[in-house]
Structures are given as C-alpha cells and as structure tokens.
Amino acid sequence: MNFKNRVFTVAVLLTQIATFGYSKTAATSASALDENPKLVVQLVVGGVRYDQILKFKDNLSDGGIKKLIDSGSSFTNAQCGYMYSTPECGSATLAAGTTPAGHGVLGESWVNYTTNELVSPLYNKRYKGLGSNEDEGQYSPEALIFSTLADEIKGIDARSKVVSVAHDYKDAIIHGGSNPDGCYWYDVRYGGFATSSYYKPFLPQWVASFNNSKLNESYNSTLWSVDLPIERYKYRNATAVLLDSKKQFSFDMLLKPKNREYQRLIEIPMGNSYLKDFALEAIKRDSLGADNHTDLLVVDFAAYRNVSRIYGSESTETEDAYYKLDRDIADFISYLEQHIGKDNFTLVLTSSHGMSGNVENKGQKSGKFNAMQFEVIVGGFLNAQLGANSWIIDYKNRQIYLNRRLIYERGLSLQDIQTKVAAFALQFEGISNAVTATSLQSNYFGSGIMRKMQQSYFPRHGGDVIVNLLPGWIEIVNDEDVRTTSLWGSPYIYDNHIPMIFYGKGIKQQKIHTSVELKDVAPTISELLKITHPNSADGRAISEIIN
C-alpha cells in the first residue's frame, strides 16, 4: 500500500471512529436528558420537627404533606448532624452537601481574626438592591467558599435554569449559588420581592408587576383564624389566632389587622402563602421545567419558623400555621402535576432545622440563656485574670472570639486562656459543654454531642471556645427579648430530627429507617441527575433513593 492509500485509509478509519463516537455521545446525552426530571424542586421549611408530622398527620389534607409521605420516599431518622442548627447553617448544608465544618457558614456573621472586625459574608457594597432600597440589598454570594448543587447543575448544562426564592435574603443567596437565573427574597420594608444588581441589572418586569399587585396587602390584612374546629387541635394554648368558638377568641388578634407593617407578613402563616404564590409565578415566568434541560427551583419558607419562635412550637398558632402550610404545599404539588407533569419533576421536602419546645412550659426543665450577660461576665473574668483590656472581640454562634492580636502582643498562651475560659463557662447556668478550639482541631470526635460540636466548627471562621446549652434551654440576646418562646440552634433531637421526603420522577413509595443527614440531600440529587457533587460535599448519596 502506497503512502497516499495509507493516508486515505487512516482518514476513513478516523472518520468512522469520530462519527461512531459522536453518535454514541449524542445518544448517551439524549438518554440522560430523557431520564432526568425536567424540574427539581426543593421545598425548605425551617422549624418543622419530625415529630410534628406524626402528631398532626390526622388533620392534614390528602394533597399535601400526607401525599408526599404516602406516595414518596420518607425518612424516619433524618438529622441535621451538627450542633448549631440555624437557618443559615441549614441552607448552606443543603446547598453544599457538607456540615459547617466543611462549608464554613457558622451563622449570619463571624469575626475576622486579622482585623478583629465582624464579617458578614453576603454583604457586598459593590452592588445595590433592586426592588428594595439600594443600600438594603447590597448582597452577593462571592465570599462563599464552596460550590452548591445549583452551581453543579449550571456547570453541567448552561441551558439549565436555577431560581431560588426565600423570605430571608441569606437563604435565597446561599441556595442560588454563584450564577442563578433568578434569586429573590422578601423585602420587609415594602412588602415585595427584591434582588441584587449582582444577579441582574434591573428588577425583572414580572417581579415588579407581582409586587404592584397588592397581594401583600391582602395577605397582611387577613384575619388569622384557625383552619379546623378547635377541638381537633393537639395544642390549645392560643394568644393570637382567632379561635373557631363563640366562647373563645383573641382580642389581641382583632387589633392586629390595622397593623400594615410588612414585617408582620413573615410572622403569620399567610406569609408562606405569599411566597408560594411568588414561586409559582417564577415557574411560569422563567419557563421552569419546560424542556429536557433540568431546572432547579428552591423555595425556603421562614414564616413558619417565625410563628414557632414567637408563639412556641407547642401552641395553637404554630399548629394552625402547619395546617395552612400543608395547604400551600398541596397547591404547589397540584400546580406541578398539572403544568409540569407527574413524571417530569422530582420534589424534596425538608427542613433546615428543628425547634425547641415552649421554654416557659411549667414542669419543663428549660431556661433562657442571656448571651449579652454571658459575654460581659466572661470579659470581667479575663480582666481579673489578665488585667483590664478588651480580651473578648465578640460572642456569636455559641462561640467566644478572643482578642488574639492582644494575646500574642502580650506574649500569652492562647491555649491556656482558651482552657481557662472553657472551665469558667461551665459554671454558668444553662451551659452543658464548653470546648476549646485547640481541642476541636487536635482531636477527632466520632459520635455524640462532641461530634456535633466539632461539625459546627470551622477554624478559619470559628471562635476560641464553643459552648452548648442544656436540653430545653434557648439563647436570647438579652432580657428584653420577650418575643422568643421557642428557638433553634441545639444538637438535641427536637432541633436535629427533621423531615426529609423525596417525591416524583424516579422516586418509589417507601418508608426508610436508615440514619441520614441534611448534608446527604445534595449528593443524592447529584446522583439522580448524574452530575458532579458540590466541591466540598462529604455527604453520601442515599442508596435507597438512587437505586
């Protein structure tokens, strides 16, 4: 065979190989697109405890939470898996697939040891608010150190769309990741939905139209009355909700409709309905689930957790808010099945954290831990030990931040001071554990409370001493914090045991008793979609779901 014939033969072979390879890749991609749901929906409801699903199930509608449990894969032993179970930590854990020890979100803010300044990671003065006052929406996700499920979905297919909506800007931004098609949160000043110029140059017209519809006025002025006859409620300790009885009603609630401040809308159940309506409008306006390029919608409700915080998890108000939330979820499922199709979406319902019992209940071992008082007294202790100075920078996220610059300048041992503070902290009523940062970084705790404390610690953002409260105790800022009856933020079962339900395309009906954690959600969805896990994820893909 001469040189020309050899060249021709090789060229034909290469063409055949390339053609075969292209066809196979195209077929595989088409197959993957057909197998994947058109839309993945995450419904996140902060403050819902797993035991509430059991207690309230008899009063639920057939189309909401009960439908998800009866037709989907529900977990009986899903836990947060770390100590400081708060909304911000939960949102980051869901998005990143790892605990605070991996994603570094320890709360709303933390201390920068280099500058001794408070760091609010989502604040970014380079941007301005849209749909809100410009200086009240200066946010972006640029300082977050991890990729999210949303990022991975966009990374694998640029034509996939990602939209996150929430009552709280922190939840919306964390869920949305670095490059969402829409990221919106509730603006308490004007009662509409806002975003940041990081995401878009101007507020989309459909969002502006929604804000101008005055639906917020309608919900905000709605008289809050119970959904069911009062005798069907498990909890009958009511202070605000209008009871369905001629003998029992709330004078307090009769006065509240006159209050048009929009903060109120995220402290009543109707705030969840308002967010639900906005999320459904986003599906329509952004054409989510309209093609084979899998889209993601995250909806994070905060009104339920606010009702629980103010009135207590064991109150008529919280129970009624649960039933109204169930009705909103039923509306959501119905819309998806009618407009996206039963076999075209996968839905995950979970909570970013649980909730304590009512701290003021008689006979219950509980109390309120005064954070401001604690910080002042510990500072006084260090003044007595080391001389008067600013030895403490702050106390946040259940962590004491010492003034390391001052300690190093004085040639003192940081570890010794940490140990002294930890020993002193244990003398406070309400504190169960106190452990030093040095101990958390030099030891491995494989189980129990200490493991959860370690999973809540990130060295770069963490303090010097981390404390845990006794069961039943909650932390308040000061004694004037009278509106807090229940709260999140502990490692105990009421805060850590949460609902987790998968439903829709590719999900079979089953009840799963395997122990799982909040950080397992993102890897599991990633496996369902056949995409890469978020880059810091150490959660596992749940075999009962992906198999």
Sequence and secondary structure as in RCSB ss.txt:
>XXXX:A:sequence
MNFKNRVFTVAVLLTQIATFGYSKTAATSASALDENPKLVVQLVVGGVRYDQILKFKDNLSDGGIKKLIDSGSSF
TNAQCGYMYSTPECGSATLAAGTTPAGHGVLGESWVNYTTNELVSPLYNKRYKGLGSNEDEGQYSPEALIFSTLA
DEIKGIDARSKVVSVAHDYKDAIIHGGSNPDGCYWYDVRYGGFATSSYYKPFLPQWVASFNNSKLNESYNSTLWS
VDLPIERYKYRNATAVLLDSKKQFSFDMLLKPKNREYQRLIEIPMGNSYLKDFALEAIKRDSLGADNHTDLLVVD
FAAYRNVSRIYGSESTETEDAYYKLDRDIADFISYLEQHIGKDNFTLVLTSSHGMSGNVENKGQKSGKFNAMQFE
VIVGGFLNAQLGANSWIIDYKNRQIYLNRRLIYERGLSLQDIQTKVAAFALQFEGISNAVTATSLQSNYFGSGIM
RKMQQSYFPRHGGDVIVNLLPGWIEIVNDEDVRTTSLWGSPYIYDNHIPMIFYGKGIKQQKIHTSVELKDVAPTI
SELLKITHPNSADGRAISEIIN
>XXXX:A:secstr
  HHHHHHHHHHHHHHHHHHHHHHHHHHHHHHHHHS SEEEEEEETT  HHHHHHHGGGS TTTHHHHHHHSEEE
SSEE  SS   HHHHHHHHHHSS HHHH   SS EEETTTTEEE TTB TTS EESS GGG  B STT  S  HH
HHHHHH TTS EEEEESSHHHHHHHH SS SEEEEE TTTSSEEEETTT SS  HHHHHHHHTTHHHHHHT   B
 SS GGG S    SSSB SSSS   HHHHHGGG   GGGGGSSTHHHHHHHHHHHHHHHHTTTTSSSS EEEEEE
E HHHHHHHHH TTSHHHHHHHHHHHHHHHHHHHHHIIIIITTSEEEEEE S      TT TT   EEEEHHHHH
HHHHHHHHHHH SS  EEEEETTEEEE HHHHHHTT  HHHHHHHHHHHHTTSTTEEEEEEHHHHHH    SHHH
HHHHHT  TTT  SEEEEE TTEEEESSTT  S SS    SSHHHHEE EEEEETT   EEE S EEGGGHHHHH
HHHHT    TT      HHHH 
